[in-house]
Amino acid sequence: NYRGALDQLAARNRPANPALLLQIGQLYRLLGEYELALAAFDEALPVTNSAVPEWNIQFQRAQVLAEMGDREAAIALATSLLTEVPPQVVDQVQLFIDDLAAGEE
């Protein structure tokens, strides 16, 4: 039972390890547990570090918001990240924004 194992892993590994919380959030996202994914990402935000930068977690949050159907919030969050992400990631974030905006038309 992947969900049960993930819940146990999440419960045992608090206080926060940002890399682990990022992975937990990604796994919840894959399971379609979007609220739990957002909760894991939100828990990781205060403890980000150079290995797990804040922009990375925020971009994951934007993707979950989009999957939840909140395109407006996803676009706003991703747009705010354009000045935060490394140059090599700007195109990926912009493509994400463009794809969401095209879906609204």
C-alpha positions as CSV (number, residue, x, y, z in Angstrom):
1,N,0.0,0.0,0.0
2,Y,2.0,3.0,-1.3
3,R,-0.3,5.5,0.3
4,G,0.1,4.0,3.8
5,A,3.9,3.7,3.4
6,L,4.1,7.3,2.2
7,D,2.0,8.5,5.2
8,Q,4.2,6.7,7.6
9,L,7.4,8.1,6.0
10,A,5.9,11.6,6.2
11,A,4.9,11.2,9.8
12,R,8.3,9.9,10.9
13,N,10.4,12.5,9.1
14,R,9.3,15.7,10.8
15,P,10.8,18.2,11.6
16,A,11.6,19.1,8.1
17,N,14.2,17.8,5.7
18,P,13.5,19.9,2.6
19,A,14.7,17.3,0.1
20,L,12.6,14.6,1.7
21,L,9.5,16.9,2.0
22,L,10.0,17.7,-1.7
23,Q,10.0,14.0,-2.6
24,I,7.0,13.4,-0.4
25,G,5.1,16.2,-2.1
26,Q,6.0,14.8,-5.5
27,L,4.8,11.4,-4.5
28,Y,1.5,12.7,-3.2
29,R,1.1,14.6,-6.4
30,L,1.6,11.4,-8.4
31,L,-1.1,9.8,-6.3
32,G,-3.5,12.6,-7.0
33,E,-3.4,13.7,-3.3
34,Y,-3.0,17.4,-4.2
35,E,-3.9,18.9,-0.8
36,L,-1.3,16.6,0.9
37,A,1.3,17.5,-1.8
38,L,0.7,21.2,-1.2
39,A,1.0,20.6,2.6
40,A,4.4,18.9,2.1
41,F,5.6,21.6,-0.1
42,D,4.4,24.3,2.3
43,E,6.2,22.5,5.2
44,A,9.4,22.5,3.2
45,L,9.4,26.2,2.3
46,P,10.7,27.5,5.7
47,V,13.6,25.1,5.6
48,T,14.8,25.4,2.0
49,N,18.5,25.4,1.4
50,S,20.9,25.6,-1.6
51,A,20.2,21.9,-2.4
52,V,16.4,22.5,-2.4
53,P,15.9,26.2,-3.3
54,E,12.6,27.9,-2.6
55,W,11.9,28.5,-6.3
56,N,11.9,24.7,-6.9
57,I,9.3,24.1,-4.2
58,Q,7.2,27.0,-5.4
59,F,7.3,25.7,-9.0
60,Q,6.2,22.3,-7.8
61,R,3.3,24.1,-5.9
62,A,2.4,25.9,-9.2
63,Q,2.2,22.6,-11.0
64,V,-0.1,21.1,-8.3
65,L,-2.3,24.2,-8.4
66,A,-2.7,23.8,-12.1
67,E,-3.6,20.1,-11.7
68,M,-6.2,21.1,-9.2
69,G,-7.7,23.4,-11.8
70,D,-6.6,26.7,-10.2
71,R,-4.9,28.0,-13.4
72,E,-5.1,31.6,-12.3
73,A,-3.1,30.9,-9.0
74,A,-0.7,28.6,-10.9
75,I,0.0,31.3,-13.5
76,A,0.4,34.0,-10.9
77,L,2.8,31.9,-8.8
78,A,4.9,30.8,-11.8
79,T,5.0,34.3,-13.1
80,S,6.4,35.5,-9.8
81,L,9.2,32.9,-10.1
82,L,10.5,34.1,-13.5
83,T,12.9,36.5,-11.7
84,E,13.9,33.9,-9.1
85,V,14.7,30.8,-11.1
86,P,18.2,30.2,-12.6
87,P,18.6,31.3,-16.2
88,Q,18.5,27.7,-17.5
89,V,15.0,27.2,-15.9
90,V,13.3,30.4,-17.2
91,D,12.2,28.8,-20.5
92,Q,10.7,25.8,-18.7
93,V,8.7,28.1,-16.4
94,Q,7.6,30.4,-19.3
95,L,6.4,27.3,-21.3
96,F,4.4,26.2,-18.3
97,I,2.8,29.6,-18.0
98,D,2.2,29.8,-21.8
99,D,0.6,26.3,-21.8
100,L,-1.7,27.3,-18.9
101,A,-2.7,30.6,-20.5
102,A,-3.4,28.9,-23.8
103,G,-5.7,26.5,-22.0
104,E,-7.8,29.4,-20.7
105,E,-8.7,30.7,-24.1
